[in-house]
Amino acid sequence: MNTVLFVRKRKKIFAIVLLILFLVNLVIPYSIAFADLQHKQVLPQETPEHQQVTPQEVPEHQQVEPEKKNTQVQETEKKETPFWENVINFPDTSEYKALKAIFNDFYIAKIATAEAIINEFNKVYEENTPVSKWSVGSTAYTGVAAIARGFLGINVQGTGWAQKSLDIWDAVDKSVLFSSHVDWKKVGEYGSRLFGRGSLSGSGRISFSQLAASPGSISGLGKFAGWVGVGLSTYESIAGFSQAFAAEDGSQQQADGVFKGLAGAGGALMGAAPLLVAATAMAPPAGLIMAGIGLGFWGVGTVGKYFSKNKSVRNFFTAPVRGIKKLFS
């Protein structure tokens, strides 16, 4: 309550602070992304003048006519990468990661996080209830963590220790996100009855539907940010499966495409679950199941990419893709 009154009594000061933050926000994300992208560029080194070799002229009778290249080779060199191939490979580039980190993680998600925290304080002021430190803290952490992972992962490629660290961090956050669909108070009651009395029958029996938590109200900006994230995950999923269908059957590239598709689909399901429960008549248990399936898909896709070199793993996960290709060939 004191925090809310403090903010309301000093509106001008907070307005100035917000203006400064706004101006800083125009510089920081682009500077970080530009600096990360510069690591990819390797400038050619010039040969010192004293080390330069002057080409010697060859007498005319010793000159050899250059061989003419094969016409097919020339046509191959002139052929540009197809547009669709650029589209499906774009999510793997540092440029895509930089754009996603700037516009989705830094701007959209951050503004939605700030709005959620402001709404929490407004709720405190209107209902005269104490501030939930856990709610405010977890909301703030979610926004900051997304921004940090986005920028740290711009130049991370492959399956090295850096990617493993980011995936473990993301797995923890996604587990916390999934836990928001569970009514842990009911789970505690279920556990106490199971291990205390040894019986779950009777009028006090807890059903699966009671274990699902109803998500809180989501603001308009929060919904917009959520659906943008779902859209990006869907695009990454489609791009991954498209890579799998375009790759050689049974190859590591095909397996990597399948795992990217599964991870993207899992992220989309997890992101859409609370939005659909809040916006439609879909019951919380359905949202819990949807989020659980999404977490499973994301987990298989994320962990699987570290085992795509294994032939048995490749054959198992690429089997559906190879079957569909044979069906339509």
C-alpha positions as CSV (number, residue, x, y, z in Angstrom):
1,M,0.0,0.0,0.0
2,N,2.8,2.4,0.9
3,T,4.6,1.7,-2.4
4,V,1.5,2.5,-4.4
5,L,0.9,5.8,-2.6
6,F,4.6,6.7,-3.0
7,V,4.3,6.2,-6.8
8,R,1.1,8.2,-7.0
9,K,2.4,11.2,-5.0
10,R,5.5,11.5,-7.3
11,K,4.0,11.2,-10.7
12,K,6.2,13.9,-12.3
13,I,9.4,12.3,-11.0
14,F,8.3,8.9,-12.4
15,A,7.3,10.5,-15.7
16,I,10.8,11.9,-16.1
17,V,12.3,8.5,-15.2
18,L,10.1,6.8,-17.7
19,L,11.1,9.3,-20.4
20,I,14.8,8.6,-19.7
21,L,14.2,4.9,-19.8
22,F,12.3,5.3,-23.1
23,L,15.3,7.2,-24.7
24,V,17.7,4.6,-23.4
25,N,15.6,1.8,-24.8
26,L,16.0,3.3,-28.2
27,V,19.8,2.8,-28.0
28,I,20.6,-0.2,-25.8
29,P,19.0,-3.1,-27.8
30,Y,20.3,-2.0,-31.2
31,S,23.8,-1.4,-29.8
32,I,23.9,-4.9,-28.2
33,A,22.6,-6.6,-31.3
34,F,24.9,-4.7,-33.6
35,A,27.9,-5.5,-31.4
36,D,27.0,-9.2,-31.4
37,L,26.5,-9.3,-35.2
38,Q,30.0,-7.7,-35.7
39,H,31.6,-10.8,-34.3
40,K,30.5,-12.6,-37.4
41,Q,32.3,-10.3,-39.8
42,V,36.0,-11.0,-40.5
43,L,37.8,-8.2,-42.2
44,P,40.3,-9.2,-44.8
45,Q,43.9,-8.4,-43.9
46,E,45.9,-6.3,-46.3
47,T,49.3,-7.5,-47.3
48,P,52.1,-5.1,-46.3
49,E,53.5,-3.1,-49.2
50,H,57.0,-4.5,-48.7
51,Q,55.6,-8.1,-48.9
52,Q,53.6,-7.5,-52.1
53,V,54.7,-9.5,-55.1
54,T,54.6,-7.8,-58.5
55,P,53.3,-10.1,-61.1
56,Q,55.7,-10.9,-63.9
57,E,54.7,-10.5,-67.5
58,V,54.7,-13.7,-69.5
59,P,55.9,-13.6,-73.1
60,E,53.1,-13.7,-75.7
61,H,54.3,-17.0,-77.2
62,Q,54.2,-18.6,-73.6
63,Q,50.8,-17.4,-72.7
64,V,48.1,-20.1,-72.3
65,E,44.5,-19.4,-73.0
66,P,42.3,-19.9,-69.9
67,E,40.1,-22.9,-70.0
68,K,36.5,-22.2,-70.6
69,K,34.2,-23.3,-67.9
70,N,31.6,-25.8,-68.5
71,T,28.3,-24.1,-69.3
72,Q,26.5,-26.1,-66.6
73,V,29.0,-25.0,-64.0
74,Q,28.5,-21.4,-65.0
75,E,24.8,-21.7,-64.7
76,T,25.1,-23.3,-61.3
77,E,27.3,-20.4,-60.0
78,K,24.8,-17.9,-61.2
79,K,21.9,-19.7,-59.6
80,E,20.7,-17.9,-56.5
81,T,19.3,-19.6,-53.4
82,P,15.6,-20.1,-53.7
83,F,13.4,-17.8,-51.7
84,W,11.6,-20.6,-49.8
85,E,15.0,-22.0,-48.8
86,N,16.0,-18.6,-47.3
87,V,12.6,-18.5,-45.5
88,I,13.0,-21.9,-43.8
89,N,16.6,-21.3,-42.9
90,F,16.1,-17.8,-41.6
91,P,15.4,-18.8,-38.0
92,D,18.9,-20.3,-37.7
93,T,20.6,-17.1,-38.5
94,S,22.0,-14.5,-36.1
95,E,20.0,-11.8,-37.9
96,Y,16.7,-13.5,-37.0
97,K,17.8,-14.0,-33.4
98,A,18.8,-10.3,-33.2
99,L,15.5,-9.1,-34.6
100,K,13.6,-11.5,-32.2
101,A,15.6,-10.3,-29.2
102,I,15.0,-6.6,-30.0
103,F,11.3,-6.5,-31.0
104,N,9.8,-9.5,-29.2
105,D,11.9,-10.0,-26.1
106,F,13.1,-6.5,-25.4
107,Y,10.2,-4.3,-26.5
108,I,6.9,-6.3,-26.6
109,A,7.6,-8.8,-23.8
110,K,9.1,-6.1,-21.6
111,I,6.2,-3.7,-22.0
112,A,3.7,-6.5,-21.3
113,T,5.7,-7.4,-18.2
114,A,5.7,-3.8,-17.0
115,E,1.9,-3.6,-17.6
116,A,1.4,-6.8,-15.6
117,I,3.3,-5.4,-12.6
118,I,1.4,-2.1,-12.8
119,N,-1.9,-4.0,-12.9
120,E,-0.7,-5.9,-9.8
121,F,-0.1,-2.6,-7.9
122,N,-3.4,-1.2,-9.1
123,K,-5.2,-4.3,-7.8
124,V,-3.4,-3.7,-4.4
125,Y,-4.6,-0.1,-4.4
126,E,-8.2,-0.8,-5.4
127,E,-8.7,-3.8,-3.1
128,N,-6.5,-2.6,-0.3
129,T,-4.6,-5.9,-0.1
130,P,-0.9,-6.4,0.5
131,V,1.5,-6.7,-2.4
132,S,2.3,-10.2,-3.5
133,K,6.1,-10.2,-3.6
134,W,6.1,-13.6,-5.3
135,S,3.7,-12.5,-8.0
136,V,5.6,-9.3,-8.8
137,G,9.0,-10.9,-8.5
138,S,8.2,-13.8,-10.7
139,T,6.6,-11.6,-13.3
140,A,9.6,-9.3,-13.4
141,Y,12.0,-12.2,-13.5
142,T,10.2,-13.7,-16.5
143,G,10.6,-10.6,-18.5
144,V,14.2,-10.0,-17.6
145,A,15.1,-13.7,-18.3
146,A,13.6,-13.6,-21.7
147,I,15.6,-10.5,-22.6
148,A,18.8,-11.9,-21.3
149,R,18.5,-15.2,-23.1
150,G,17.5,-13.5,-26.3
151,F,20.6,-11.3,-26.5
152,L,23.0,-13.9,-25.1
153,G,21.9,-16.4,-27.8
154,I,22.3,-14.2,-30.8
155,N,25.6,-15.7,-31.9
156,V,25.2,-19.1,-30.2
157,Q,25.2,-21.9,-32.8
158,G,25.5,-25.7,-32.6
159,T,25.3,-27.7,-29.4
160,G,28.2,-26.4,-27.4
161,W,28.3,-25.5,-23.7
162,A,26.8,-22.1,-24.4
163,Q,23.7,-23.6,-26.0
164,K,23.4,-26.2,-23.3
165,S,23.5,-23.4,-20.6
166,L,20.8,-21.5,-22.4
167,D,18.6,-24.6,-22.9
168,I,18.9,-25.5,-19.2
169,W,17.9,-22.0,-18.2
170,D,15.0,-22.0,-20.6
171,A,13.9,-25.5,-19.3
172,V,13.7,-24.1,-15.7
173,D,11.6,-21.1,-16.9
174,K,9.3,-23.3,-18.9
175,S,8.8,-25.7,-16.0
176,V,7.8,-22.7,-13.9
177,L,5.4,-21.6,-16.6
178,F,3.8,-25.0,-16.7
179,S,3.5,-25.0,-12.9
180,S,1.3,-21.9,-13.2
181,H,-1.4,-24.2,-14.7
182,V,-1.4,-26.4,-11.5
183,D,-3.3,-25.7,-8.3
184,W,-0.6,-26.7,-5.9
185,K,-2.8,-26.2,-2.9
186,K,-5.1,-29.0,-4.3
187,V,-2.0,-31.1,-5.1
188,G,-0.9,-30.7,-1.5
189,E,-4.3,-31.9,-0.2
190,Y,-4.2,-34.8,-2.7
191,G,-0.8,-35.8,-1.4
192,S,-1.8,-35.5,2.3
193,R,-4.8,-37.7,1.7
194,L,-2.8,-40.2,-0.3
195,F,0.0,-40.6,2.1
196,G,-1.9,-39.7,5.3
197,R,-5.2,-41.5,5.3
198,G,-4.4,-43.9,2.4
199,S,-7.7,-43.3,0.8
200,L,-9.0,-40.9,-1.8
201,S,-12.6,-42.1,-1.9
202,G,-15.6,-40.5,-0.5
203,S,-17.2,-37.1,-0.8
204,G,-13.9,-35.3,-0.4
205,R,-12.3,-37.0,-3.4
206,I,-10.2,-34.7,-5.6
207,S,-10.7,-35.0,-9.3
208,F,-8.1,-34.2,-12.0
209,S,-10.1,-31.1,-13.0
210,Q,-9.6,-29.6,-9.6
211,L,-5.8,-29.9,-9.9
212,A,-5.8,-27.4,-12.8
213,A,-5.4,-23.7,-11.8
214,S,-7.5,-21.0,-13.6
215,P,-5.1,-18.4,-15.1
216,G,-5.5,-14.8,-14.0
217,S,-6.9,-12.1,-16.2
218,I,-4.6,-11.2,-19.1
219,S,-4.5,-7.6,-20.3
220,G,-4.8,-6.6,-24.0
221,L,-1.1,-5.9,-24.3
222,G,-0.3,-9.2,-22.6
223,K,-2.5,-11.1,-25.0
224,F,-0.8,-9.3,-28.0
225,A,2.7,-10.2,-26.6
226,G,1.5,-13.7,-26.0
227,W,0.2,-14.2,-29.5
228,V,3.3,-12.7,-31.1
229,G,5.4,-15.3,-29.2
230,V,3.0,-18.1,-30.4
231,G,3.4,-16.8,-34.0
232,L,7.2,-16.9,-33.8
233,S,7.2,-20.3,-32.3
234,T,4.8,-21.6,-35.0
235,Y,7.0,-20.1,-37.7
236,E,10.1,-21.8,-36.2
237,S,8.2,-25.1,-36.1
238,I,7.1,-24.9,-39.7
239,A,10.6,-23.9,-40.8
240,G,12.1,-26.8,-38.9
241,F,9.8,-29.4,-40.4
242,S,10.3,-27.9,-43.8
243,Q,14.0,-28.4,-43.4
244,A,13.4,-32.0,-42.5
245,F,11.3,-32.6,-45.6
246,A,13.9,-30.9,-47.8
247,A,16.9,-32.8,-46.3
248,E,18.2,-36.2,-47.3
249,D,16.3,-39.1,-45.8
250,G,17.9,-40.4,-42.6
251,S,20.5,-37.6,-42.4
252,Q,21.5,-35.6,-39.4
253,Q,20.1,-32.5,-41.1
254,Q,16.7,-34.1,-41.4
255,A,16.8,-35.1,-37.7
256,D,17.8,-31.6,-36.7
257,G,14.8,-30.3,-38.7
258,V,12.4,-32.6,-36.9
259,F,13.8,-31.6,-33.5
260,K,13.5,-27.9,-34.4
261,G,9.9,-28.5,-35.5
262,L,9.0,-30.3,-32.2
263,A,10.6,-27.6,-30.1
264,G,8.8,-24.8,-31.9
265,A,5.4,-26.6,-31.8
266,G,5.9,-27.2,-28.0
267,G,6.7,-23.5,-27.4
268,A,3.6,-22.5,-29.4
269,L,1.3,-24.9,-27.4
270,M,2.7,-23.7,-24.1
271,G,2.3,-20.0,-25.1
272,A,-1.3,-20.5,-26.5
273,A,-2.6,-22.5,-23.5
274,P,-3.2,-19.7,-21.0
275,L,-4.4,-17.3,-23.8
276,L,-7.0,-19.8,-25.0
277,V,-8.2,-20.5,-21.4
278,A,-8.5,-16.8,-20.6
279,A,-10.1,-15.8,-23.9
280,T,-12.4,-18.8,-24.6
281,A,-14.6,-21.2,-22.7
282,M,-11.9,-23.8,-22.7
283,A,-11.6,-25.3,-19.2
284,P,-8.4,-25.0,-17.1
285,P,-7.9,-28.8,-17.2
286,A,-7.7,-28.5,-21.0
287,G,-5.1,-25.8,-20.7
288,L,-3.1,-27.9,-18.3
289,I,-3.1,-30.8,-20.7
290,M,-2.2,-28.5,-23.6
291,A,0.7,-27.0,-21.7
292,G,1.9,-30.4,-20.6
293,I,1.9,-31.7,-24.2
294,G,3.7,-28.5,-25.3
295,L,6.3,-28.9,-22.5
296,G,6.8,-32.6,-23.7
297,F,7.3,-31.6,-27.3
298,W,9.7,-28.8,-26.4
299,G,11.7,-31.1,-24.2
300,V,12.0,-33.8,-26.8
301,G,13.0,-31.3,-29.5
302,T,15.5,-29.5,-27.3
303,V,17.2,-32.6,-25.8
304,G,17.0,-34.5,-29.1
305,K,19.2,-32.2,-31.0
306,Y,22.1,-33.3,-28.8
307,F,21.7,-36.9,-30.0
308,S,21.0,-36.3,-33.7
309,K,24.4,-37.8,-34.6
310,N,23.2,-41.1,-33.3
311,K,21.9,-43.2,-36.2
312,S,19.3,-45.0,-34.2
313,V,17.9,-41.7,-32.9
314,R,17.8,-40.3,-36.4
315,N,16.0,-43.3,-37.9
316,F,13.4,-43.2,-35.1
317,F,12.5,-39.5,-35.3
318,T,12.8,-39.1,-39.0
319,A,10.6,-42.2,-39.8
320,P,7.3,-40.2,-40.0
321,V,8.9,-37.6,-42.4
322,R,10.3,-40.4,-44.6
323,G,7.0,-42.2,-44.6
324,I,5.1,-39.1,-45.7
325,K,7.6,-38.4,-48.4
326,K,7.3,-41.9,-49.7
327,L,3.5,-41.6,-49.6
328,F,3.4,-38.5,-51.8
329,S,6.4,-39.5,-54.1
